[in-house]
Amino acid sequence: MARKPRSASNSLSDRPNRLRLMLRRLIKHGRVAVWLAPVAVVALLIAGLLHSTAPGGTLATLRERIGNATAFTGLRVTDIRIEGRANTPEPLLWAAIGVRKGDPILGFSIDQARDRIASLTWVEQATVERRLPGTIVVNLQERRPIAVWQNQGKFVLIDRAGQVVANQAVAAFHDLPLVVGPGAPPVAAELLDALTARPALMARVMAGVWVADRRWNLHMKSGMDVMLPEGHLGVALDRLTQLQQDQAVLDRPLAAIDLRLPDRLILRPKNEPHADTAGTQMPPPPPAPLGAKQPT
């Protein structure tokens, strides 16, 4: 017996509409939770904000509720990426991030995490991003140490701004210049920049010693001290460079070279009584046009 053909209306009704097809595909690929999560978040935000206006409602509790409520949709931390870390101690960094894999990704504050990370001494700037559905990205810009600062028998690393970077693992930075004395960090960059521009002189310097909170002495690798004037740092270093080229003063058995006065040069031989103005006076090369100043 011949089968009765289906009517056009019955044939069309048997076809699933577009919405059903989309849902079937989403279910097949396991993505329903991701599609529904934004809707759930918006609904919870509205409810949470209404609750936060009531006594006892806070942003922290709202965030916690949102995190817990959305965790079931798959919005949990699955990956934490750290970029730019070279010297920041990892245990301190992880503690500052304050989130672990498996935690609700909406349940922690990005701003608070960033502030905690930025408070670490190695960190100059930090950004924290939340990339749904499950990734946290932390990007660090670390401070760059330029010198080791010795003060009262302790050694710490400092950056260009004079900020203390770290007081541990200083030995790993033994090739950095050494500056000594109270008040040295904020002014160290000026001295180091001036010495870096004069590499032949820089190679002879063991440490810069900040004196009386106003001027530098250079302690040379030979044991000699070079007393620089207050101000006019570049002029004094150029004068010292010229003296070395013309008279090899840095190669002589001297205890000190006094450059504090622009119109005279005072050399103190080794084993001579300690007096800043004691020593043999030599005619210097033509001095720079600076006003005469009493040594301090």
C-alpha positions in Angstrom: 0.0 0.0 0.0 1.4 3.4 -0.9 2.4 5.6 2.0 0.4 8.9 2.3 2.7 11.8 1.8 3.1 14.3 4.7 1.5 17.7 4.3 3.7 20.7 3.9 2.6 22.1 7.3 3.5 18.9 9.1 6.9 18.9 7.3 7.7 22.4 8.4 6.6 21.9 12.0 8.9 18.9 12.3 11.9 21.1 11.6 13.6 22.6 14.7 13.7 26.4 14.6 16.9 28.4 14.8 16.8 28.8 18.6 16.6 25.0 19.1 19.4 24.4 16.7 21.7 26.9 18.5 20.9 25.4 21.9 21.7 22.0 20.5 25.1 23.1 19.3 25.9 24.9 22.5 25.0 21.8 24.5 27.1 19.7 22.3 30.1 21.9 22.8 29.6 22.5 26.5 29.3 26.2 26.2 25.9 26.9 27.7 27.5 28.1 31.0 29.6 30.7 29.3 26.7 32.1 27.4 24.4 32.2 30.4 27.0 33.6 32.8 26.7 37.2 31.7 22.9 37.1 32.2 23.4 35.6 35.6 26.0 38.2 36.5 23.8 41.1 35.6 20.9 39.7 37.6 23.1 39.1 40.6 24.6 42.6 40.3 21.2 44.2 40.4 20.1 42.1 43.4 23.4 42.7 45.1 23.3 46.4 44.6 19.8 46.6 46.0 21.0 44.6 49.0 24.1 46.8 49.5 21.9 49.8 50.1 20.5 48.1 53.1 22.3 48.3 56.5 25.2 45.9 56.6 25.5 45.6 52.8 29.1 46.3 51.5 30.9 46.1 48.3 33.1 43.3 49.6 30.2 41.1 50.5 28.6 41.9 47.2 31.7 40.8 45.4 31.9 37.7 47.4 28.3 36.8 46.7 28.7 37.4 43.0 31.9 35.2 43.0 30.2 32.4 44.8 27.0 32.6 42.8 28.8 32.5 39.4 31.3 29.9 40.3 28.8 27.1 39.4 28.7 28.5 35.8 32.4 27.7 35.4 33.7 31.2 36.2 36.6 30.0 38.3 40.3 30.9 38.0 42.0 28.3 35.8 45.1 30.2 34.9 47.3 32.9 36.5 49.8 34.6 34.2 52.7 36.7 35.6 54.6 38.9 33.2 57.6 41.1 33.8 58.8 39.4 37.0 62.6 39.1 37.3 63.5 39.9 40.9 60.3 40.2 42.9 60.3 37.3 45.4 57.6 34.8 44.3 56.2 34.0 47.7 55.5 37.7 48.4 54.1 38.2 44.9 51.6 35.2 45.2 50.5 36.4 48.6 49.9 39.9 47.2 47.9 38.5 44.3 45.6 36.9 46.8 43.9 34.4 44.4 44.5 30.8 43.5 43.3 28.4 40.8 39.8 27.2 41.6 38.7 30.4 43.3 35.7 32.3 41.8 37.2 34.7 39.3 34.6 37.4 40.2 35.1 37.0 43.9 38.2 39.1 44.4 39.0 42.8 43.8 41.4 43.7 41.0 42.1 47.1 42.5 43.0 45.7 45.9 45.2 43.0 44.3 47.0 45.7 42.3 47.6 47.9 45.4 49.0 45.0 47.3 51.4 44.1 44.5 52.4 47.7 44.0 53.4 47.9 47.7 56.2 45.4 47.2 59.5 47.1 47.2 60.7 45.6 43.9 57.5 46.7 42.1 57.3 50.2 40.5 54.0 49.7 38.7 51.5 46.8 38.4 48.4 46.0 36.4 46.0 43.2 37.1 43.5 42.0 34.4 40.6 39.6 34.7 40.0 37.8 31.4 36.8 35.7 31.4 36.1 32.9 31.7 39.1 31.9 33.9 42.4 33.8 33.4 44.1 36.4 35.7 47.0 38.3 34.1 49.5 40.2 36.3 52.0 42.5 34.6 54.9 44.0 36.6 57.2 46.9 36.0 60.0 46.3 38.4 62.4 48.9 39.9 65.9 49.0 38.4 68.6 49.1 41.0 71.5 51.5 40.2 73.6 51.2 43.3 74.3 49.5 46.6 73.8 51.8 49.5 75.9 51.2 52.6 74.7 52.9 55.8 75.4 52.0 59.4 76.9 48.7 58.4 73.9 47.6 56.3 73.7 47.2 52.5 70.5 47.7 50.4 69.7 48.3 46.8 68.4 51.6 45.6 66.9 52.9 42.3 67.3 56.2 40.5 64.8 57.9 42.7 66.6 56.9 45.9 63.9 54.3 46.7 65.1 51.3 48.7 64.5 48.3 46.4 65.6 45.4 48.5 67.8 44.5 51.5 68.1 40.8 50.7 70.2 39.1 48.0 72.3 42.2 47.6 75.4 40.1 46.9 73.8 39.1 43.5 74.3 42.8 42.5 78.0 43.1 43.5 78.8 44.7 40.2 76.7 47.8 41.0 78.4 51.0 42.3 78.6 51.6 46.0 77.4 54.7 47.7 77.9 55.4 51.4 76.5 57.6 54.1 73.2 59.0 55.4 71.3 60.9 52.7 73.2 59.4 49.8 70.3 57.7 47.9 68.4 60.7 46.7 71.5 62.3 45.2 73.3 59.1 44.0 72.0 59.2 40.5 73.6 62.6 39.7 77.0 61.3 40.8 76.7 57.9 39.0 75.5 59.6 35.8 78.6 62.0 35.9 81.0 59.1 36.5 79.4 56.9 33.8 80.0 59.7 31.3 83.7 59.5 32.3 84.4 55.7 32.1 88.2 55.9 32.7 87.5 57.6 36.0 84.6 55.4 36.9 86.8 52.3 36.6 89.0 53.6 39.4 86.2 54.4 41.9 85.3 52.0 44.7 82.6 54.1 46.4 81.1 57.5 46.5 80.8 58.8 50.1 78.2 61.5 50.8 79.7 64.0 53.3 77.8 66.4 55.6 74.7 66.0 53.4 76.1 68.4 50.8 79.1 67.0 48.8 80.9 63.8 47.7 84.2 62.2 48.4 85.4 59.5 45.9 87.0 56.5 47.6 89.3 55.1 44.9 90.3 51.4 44.5 93.9 52.4 45.4 92.8 53.6 48.8 93.0 57.3 47.9 90.2 59.7 48.7 89.3 62.5 46.3 87.4 65.3 48.0 84.9 67.0 45.6 83.4 70.4 46.1 79.8 71.2 46.9 78.1 71.7 43.6 79.8 71.9 40.2 80.3 68.1 40.2 80.9 67.8 36.5 83.5 70.6 36.5 85.4 69.0 39.4 85.4 65.6 37.7 86.6 67.1 34.4 89.4 68.8 36.4 90.4 65.5 38.0 90.4 63.7 34.6 92.7 66.4 33.2 95.0 66.1 36.2 95.2 62.4 35.6 96.0 62.9 31.9 98.6 65.6 32.5 100.2 64.5 35.8 98.9 61.0 36.6 97.8 62.1 40.1 95.7 59.0 40.6 98.7 56.8 40.2 100.8 58.5 42.9 101.1 57.2 46.5 98.7 59.7 47.9 96.2 59.5 50.7 94.0 62.3 49.4 93.4 64.8 46.6 91.5 67.9 47.6 89.5 69.6 44.8 87.2 71.6 47.0 88.8 74.9 46.1 88.7 75.9 42.4 92.0 77.9 42.5 94.3 75.4 44.1 95.0 71.7 44.4 96.0 70.0 47.6 97.7 66.6 47.6 98.2 64.7 50.9 100.8 62.0 50.8 100.2 58.7 52.6 101.1 58.5 56.3 100.8 62.3 56.7 98.8 63.7 59.7 95.1 63.9 59.1 94.3 67.5 58.2 92.2 68.5 55.2 94.5 71.3 54.2 97.8 69.6 54.9 99.9 68.4 52.0 101.8 69.6 49.0 100.3 72.3 46.9 100.7 72.0 43.1 99.8 74.6 40.4 96.7 73.3 38.8 95.6 73.6 35.2 93.6 76.8 34.5 90.7 76.6 36.8 87.1 76.9 35.8 85.6 80.3 36.5 84.0 79.5 39.9 83.8 81.6 42.9 86.4 80.8 45.6 84.9 78.8 48.5 86.2 77.7 51.9 86.5 74.0 52.2 84.1 72.1 54.4 
